[in-house]
């Protein structure tokens, strides 16, 4: 019996290796037969394992192909041929894979509900408040300069004492220079230095040049001899060198003021959430309008006090006016240098 069993085992093993027979089950042979079946696996476990491996390989191949062809994995699994799946466990496993691929991934999705913005809530944000204050005070400065300059040109006590038509020439020439140079200067500074460095530089470049306005009196007196041959009935004695000099100063001031205004608008909008920007811009325009109204009032009072109070000598009245305005501009520059910083972490809930 042992010899017959051995021959049968060798013959069946050869047929199994050639693909002509299925593997024997160890449960088909009793322990009393004393036959060794070490090389033969059990039917149930091997067939289940082989089927699981085939299904896993088929599923993995479908997902890989979907990624290569940029196809949705869910659609790829739905289009997969499932007719060969006969085992209930494999059918359940395949259904689980479909559900995992087709369900939306909500694990990393967080919904942040922000409270509606109010003027008080925006003002209590330290970073936003510092940007708004810088914008308000710089608006006060530029409005004051725009008011003080024509008064200086008209005044015969502390200024040039020229006619309105000459003031128009100066402002027209400065407007032409501004239009020609504004884009080139602004784009170059912002692209080379960045947003916040431009904000730090602009007040220091815009305000100190105001100190030089009173020198126009000396320049005009020096070139006044060229106008002696012309008997001007309106008392206008403006020389062209003085007009060019003042036009250059005013255009310089406005170009760098525009660099500041462009930068502060972008920077202030970045300090709040996008849904709060409309309210923030309303607050910005409201405060800016108030300070722009205060600027001419302050400048007009300062010019009038310097010219007619008798406390300040008329020879240095213009120096006091533009010196004080220039100091205000420099103080705004120091404020922006100390307090205007870009936030490194954007906390939407806090905003």
C-alpha positions as CSV (number, residue, x, y, z in Angstrom):
1,X,0.0,0.0,0.0
2,X,2.9,2.3,0.8
3,X,4.4,1.8,-2.7
4,X,1.1,2.4,-4.4
5,X,0.5,5.6,-2.4
6,X,4.0,6.9,-3.1
7,X,3.5,6.3,-6.9
8,X,0.1,8.0,-6.8
9,X,1.5,11.0,-4.9
10,X,4.4,11.5,-7.4
11,X,2.1,11.1,-10.4
12,X,-0.5,13.6,-8.9
13,X,2.3,16.1,-8.1
14,X,3.6,16.0,-11.6
15,X,0.1,16.5,-13.1
16,X,-0.4,19.4,-10.7
17,X,2.8,21.1,-11.7
18,X,1.8,20.6,-15.4
19,X,-1.6,22.3,-14.7
20,X,-3.6,19.1,-15.3
21,X,-4.9,18.5,-11.8
22,X,-6.0,20.4,-8.7
23,X,-4.0,20.1,-5.5
24,X,-5.1,17.4,-3.1
25,X,-6.7,18.2,0.2
26,X,-4.9,17.0,3.2
27,X,-8.3,16.2,4.8
28,X,-8.9,13.6,2.1
29,X,-6.2,11.3,3.5
30,X,-6.5,9.8,6.9
31,X,-3.7,9.9,9.4
32,X,-3.6,6.2,9.5
33,X,-2.5,6.1,5.8
34,X,0.9,7.4,6.9
35,X,1.4,9.3,3.7
36,X,3.5,12.5,3.7
37,X,1.8,15.5,1.9
38,X,4.3,18.2,2.8
39,X,4.6,19.5,-0.7
40,X,0.8,19.8,-1.2
41,X,-1.2,22.7,0.2
42,X,-4.8,22.4,1.3
43,X,-7.5,23.1,-1.2
44,X,-9.7,25.5,0.7
45,X,-7.0,27.9,2.0
46,X,-5.0,28.0,-1.2
47,X,-8.0,28.6,-3.5
48,X,-9.3,31.4,-1.2
49,X,-5.8,33.0,-0.9
50,X,-5.2,32.8,-4.6
51,X,-8.6,34.4,-5.3
52,X,-7.9,37.2,-2.8
53,X,-4.5,38.0,-4.3
54,X,-6.0,38.1,-7.8
55,X,-8.8,40.5,-6.7
56,X,-6.3,42.7,-4.8
57,X,-4.0,42.8,-7.9
58,X,-6.9,43.6,-10.2
59,X,-8.1,46.4,-7.8
60,X,-4.6,47.9,-7.5
61,X,-4.1,47.8,-11.3
62,X,-7.4,49.7,-11.8
63,X,-6.4,52.4,-9.4
64,X,-2.9,52.8,-10.8
65,X,-4.3,53.0,-14.3
66,X,-6.8,55.6,-13.1
67,X,-4.0,57.8,-11.7
68,X,-1.8,57.5,-14.8
69,X,-4.7,58.5,-17.1
70,X,-5.9,61.1,-14.6
71,X,-9.3,59.4,-14.2
72,X,-11.4,59.5,-11.1
73,X,-10.7,56.4,-9.0
74,X,-14.4,56.1,-8.1
75,X,-15.4,56.0,-11.8
76,X,-12.6,53.5,-12.5
77,X,-13.9,51.2,-9.8
78,X,-17.5,51.5,-11.1
79,X,-16.4,50.6,-14.6
80,X,-14.4,47.5,-13.4
81,X,-15.6,44.1,-14.5
82,X,-17.0,42.3,-11.4
83,X,-18.4,39.3,-13.1
84,X,-15.4,37.2,-12.0
85,X,-16.1,37.9,-8.3
86,X,-17.9,34.9,-6.9
87,X,-16.9,34.8,-3.2
88,X,-19.1,36.8,-0.9
89,X,-16.1,38.0,1.1
90,X,-14.5,39.3,-2.1
91,X,-17.7,41.0,-3.1
92,X,-17.9,42.7,0.2
93,X,-14.3,43.8,0.1
94,X,-14.8,45.3,-3.4
95,X,-17.9,47.2,-2.3
96,X,-15.9,48.6,0.7
97,X,-13.2,49.8,-1.7
98,X,-15.8,51.5,-3.9
99,X,-17.3,53.3,-0.9
100,X,-13.8,54.4,0.3
101,X,-12.9,55.9,-3.1
102,X,-16.3,57.4,-3.9
103,X,-17.0,59.1,-0.5
104,X,-15.9,62.7,-0.3
105,X,-12.8,63.3,1.9
106,X,-14.1,65.5,4.8
107,X,-11.4,64.6,7.3
108,X,-9.3,67.7,6.6
109,X,-12.2,70.1,5.7
110,X,-12.9,72.7,8.4
111,X,-15.6,75.3,8.2
112,X,-14.8,78.6,9.8
113,X,-17.7,80.8,10.4
114,X,-16.6,84.4,11.0
115,X,-18.8,86.9,12.8
116,X,-19.8,89.9,10.7
117,X,-17.3,92.8,10.8
118,X,-18.1,95.9,12.6
119,X,-16.3,99.2,12.9
120,X,-15.5,98.5,16.5
121,X,-14.2,94.9,15.9
122,X,-11.9,96.1,13.0
123,X,-10.6,99.0,15.1
124,X,-9.7,96.7,18.0
125,X,-7.5,94.6,15.7
126,X,-4.1,96.0,16.5
127,X,-2.5,95.4,13.1
128,X,-5.4,96.9,11.2
129,X,-5.6,99.9,13.5
130,X,-1.9,100.7,13.0
131,X,-2.3,100.6,9.2
132,X,-5.4,102.8,9.4
133,X,-3.7,105.3,11.6
134,X,-0.7,105.6,9.3
135,X,-3.1,106.2,6.4
136,X,-5.1,108.8,8.3
137,X,-2.0,110.8,9.4
138,X,-0.4,110.7,6.0
139,X,-3.7,112.0,4.5
140,X,-3.6,114.8,6.9
141,X,0.0,115.6,5.9
142,X,-0.6,115.6,2.1
143,X,-3.8,117.7,2.4
144,X,-1.9,120.2,4.6
145,X,0.9,120.5,2.0
146,X,-1.6,121.0,-0.8
147,X,-3.2,123.8,1.1
148,X,-0.1,125.5,2.4
149,X,1.7,125.7,-0.9
150,X,-0.8,128.0,-2.8
151,X,-1.1,130.2,0.3
152,X,2.7,130.4,0.4
153,X,2.8,131.4,-3.3
154,X,0.1,134.1,-2.8
155,X,1.4,135.6,0.5
156,X,3.5,138.7,0.2
157,X,4.6,138.6,3.8
158,X,6.0,135.1,4.1
159,X,5.9,133.8,0.5
160,X,6.5,134.7,-3.1
161,X,3.6,137.1,-3.6
162,X,2.9,135.8,-7.2
163,X,-0.4,135.9,-9.1
164,X,-2.8,133.0,-9.5
165,X,-1.8,132.4,-13.1
166,X,1.8,131.7,-12.0
167,X,0.6,129.3,-9.4
168,X,-1.3,127.5,-12.2
169,X,1.9,127.3,-14.2
170,X,3.8,125.7,-11.3
171,X,1.1,123.2,-10.6
172,X,0.6,122.4,-14.4
173,X,4.3,121.7,-14.8
174,X,4.4,119.6,-11.6
175,X,1.4,117.6,-13.0
176,X,3.2,116.9,-16.2
177,X,6.3,115.7,-14.4
178,X,4.1,113.5,-12.1
179,X,2.3,111.9,-15.1
180,X,5.6,111.1,-16.8
181,X,7.5,109.7,-13.8
182,X,4.9,108.3,-11.5
183,X,4.5,104.9,-13.1
184,X,8.2,104.4,-13.6
185,X,9.2,105.4,-10.1
186,X,6.4,103.6,-8.3
187,X,6.7,100.3,-10.2
188,X,10.5,100.3,-9.8
189,X,10.4,100.9,-6.1
190,X,7.7,98.4,-5.3
191,X,9.1,95.7,-7.5
192,X,12.7,96.1,-6.2
193,X,11.9,96.8,-2.5
194,X,8.6,95.0,-1.9
195,X,5.4,96.2,-0.4
196,X,6.4,97.0,3.2
197,X,9.9,98.4,2.4
198,X,8.2,100.8,0.0
199,X,5.8,101.8,2.7
200,X,8.7,102.5,5.0
201,X,10.7,104.5,2.4
202,X,7.9,106.6,0.9
203,X,7.3,109.0,3.8
204,X,11.0,109.6,4.2
205,X,11.3,110.4,0.5
206,X,8.1,112.5,0.3
207,X,8.2,114.7,3.3
208,X,11.9,116.0,3.7
209,X,11.8,117.7,0.3
210,X,9.1,120.0,1.7
211,X,11.8,121.7,3.8
212,X,13.3,123.1,0.6
213,X,10.2,125.1,-0.4
214,X,11.2,128.4,1.4
215,X,14.5,128.4,-0.6
216,X,12.4,129.4,-3.7
217,X,12.2,132.9,-2.2
218,X,16.0,133.3,-2.5
219,X,16.0,131.8,-6.0
220,X,13.3,134.1,-7.1
221,X,15.0,137.2,-5.7
222,X,18.2,136.2,-7.4
223,X,16.5,135.9,-10.8
224,X,14.2,138.9,-10.2
225,X,16.5,141.1,-12.2
226,X,15.4,139.3,-15.4
227,X,11.8,140.5,-14.9
228,X,12.7,144.1,-14.3
229,X,12.3,144.9,-18.0
230,X,8.7,143.6,-17.9
231,X,6.2,146.0,-16.2
232,X,3.7,143.4,-14.9
233,X,0.5,145.1,-13.8
234,X,-0.5,142.2,-11.6
235,X,2.7,142.4,-9.6
236,X,3.8,138.9,-10.8
237,X,7.6,138.4,-10.5
238,X,7.9,134.6,-10.8
239,X,11.1,133.5,-12.7
240,X,11.2,130.3,-14.7
241,X,14.0,128.8,-12.6
242,X,11.8,129.3,-9.6
243,X,8.8,127.7,-11.3
244,X,10.9,124.7,-12.4
245,X,12.3,124.3,-8.9
246,X,8.9,124.4,-7.2
247,X,7.4,122.1,-9.9
248,X,10.1,119.5,-9.2
249,X,9.6,119.7,-5.5
250,X,5.8,119.3,-5.7
251,X,6.0,116.5,-8.3
252,X,8.6,114.6,-6.2
253,X,6.3,114.9,-3.1
254,X,3.3,113.6,-4.9
255,X,5.1,110.7,-6.7
256,X,6.3,109.2,-3.4
257,X,3.0,110.1,-1.7
258,X,1.3,108.0,-4.4
259,X,3.7,105.1,-3.7
260,X,2.6,105.2,-0.1
261,X,-1.1,105.4,-0.9
262,X,-0.9,102.4,-3.3
263,X,1.0,100.3,-0.8
264,X,-1.0,101.2,2.3
265,X,-4.2,100.3,0.5
266,X,-3.0,96.8,-0.4
267,X,-1.3,96.3,3.0
268,X,-4.4,97.3,5.0
269,X,-6.6,95.0,3.0
270,X,-4.3,92.1,3.8
271,X,-4.8,92.6,7.6
272,X,-8.4,91.5,7.5
273,X,-10.3,88.5,6.1
274,X,-11.6,88.9,2.6
275,X,-15.3,89.0,3.9
276,X,-14.4,92.0,6.1
277,X,-12.6,94.1,3.5
278,X,-15.7,96.1,2.4
279,X,-16.4,97.2,6.0
280,X,-12.7,98.0,6.5
281,X,-12.5,100.1,3.3
282,X,-15.6,102.0,4.5
283,X,-13.8,102.7,7.8
284,X,-10.7,103.7,5.9
285,X,-12.4,106.1,3.6
286,X,-14.4,107.7,6.5
287,X,-11.3,108.3,8.6
288,X,-9.3,109.4,5.7
289,X,-11.9,112.0,4.7
290,X,-12.0,113.4,8.2
291,X,-8.2,113.8,8.4
292,X,-8.1,115.2,4.9
293,X,-10.6,117.9,6.0
294,X,-8.5,118.6,9.1
295,X,-5.3,119.0,7.1
296,X,-6.2,122.2,5.2
297,X,-7.7,123.7,8.3
298,X,-4.5,123.2,10.2
299,X,-2.3,124.4,7.3
300,X,-4.5,127.5,6.7
301,X,-4.3,128.4,10.4
302,X,-0.5,127.9,10.5
303,X,0.1,130.1,7.4
304,X,-2.2,132.8,8.8
305,X,-0.6,132.7,12.2
306,X,3.0,132.8,10.7
307,X,2.1,135.8,8.4
308,X,0.0,138.1,10.6
309,X,0.4,137.2,14.3
310,X,3.5,139.1,14.9
311,X,4.9,136.3,17.1
312,X,6.9,134.8,14.2
313,X,9.2,137.0,12.0
314,X,7.9,137.2,8.4
315,X,11.4,136.2,7.2
316,X,11.2,132.8,8.8
317,X,7.4,132.3,8.6
318,X,7.6,130.0,5.6
319,X,10.4,128.0,7.3
320,X,8.1,127.5,10.3
321,X,5.2,126.4,8.1
322,X,7.0,123.9,5.9
323,X,9.4,122.9,8.6
324,X,6.5,121.8,10.8
325,X,4.7,120.0,7.9
326,X,8.0,118.2,7.0
327,X,8.4,117.1,10.6
328,X,4.9,115.7,10.6
329,X,5.7,113.7,7.5
330,X,8.9,112.4,9.0
331,X,7.1,111.3,12.2
332,X,4.7,109.3,10.0
333,X,7.7,107.7,8.4
334,X,9.1,106.6,11.8
335,X,5.7,105.4,12.8
336,X,5.4,103.2,9.7
337,X,9.0,101.9,10.2
338,X,8.3,100.9,13.8
339,X,4.7,99.5,13.6
340,X,3.9,98.4,10.0
341,X,4.8,94.8,9.7
342,X,3.4,92.0,7.6
343,X,1.7,89.3,9.6
344,X,3.5,86.0,9.3
345,X,0.6,83.7,10.3
346,X,-2.9,84.3,8.9
347,X,-5.4,83.4,11.6
348,X,-8.8,83.5,10.0
349,X,-10.7,82.8,13.2
350,X,-9.0,85.7,14.9
351,X,-9.8,88.0,11.9
